[in-house]
Amino acid sequence: MKVTVIRSGGFAGIEQRAESDSARDPMLAGLVDRVDLGHVPPPGRIPDQFLYEIDIDGDRTTVGEAQLHGPLRELVHHVLGRAR
């Protein structure tokens, strides 16, 4: 399974992109199992907030920083953290 996260927006508008694959990241599958992209609220209209585009094996959603909670937040920070 492959997960891609793209963070964009914010005050500076800098984009950060990261990918992780469960074949090389044993924690990834457990994090993905706890996420339901079908129940992610749409991003609110908040100036200068970060937006996160999340792709899990072709299933995509976009969420704003203010709506990024719980397991979805853990997944996003895990994937972005592995890119450093």
Secondary structure, DSSP 8 states (H G I E B T S, - for coil): -EEEEEEEETTT---EEEEEETTT-TTHHHHHHT--GGG-------TT-EEEEEEETTEEEEEEGGG--HHHHHHHHHHHHHT-
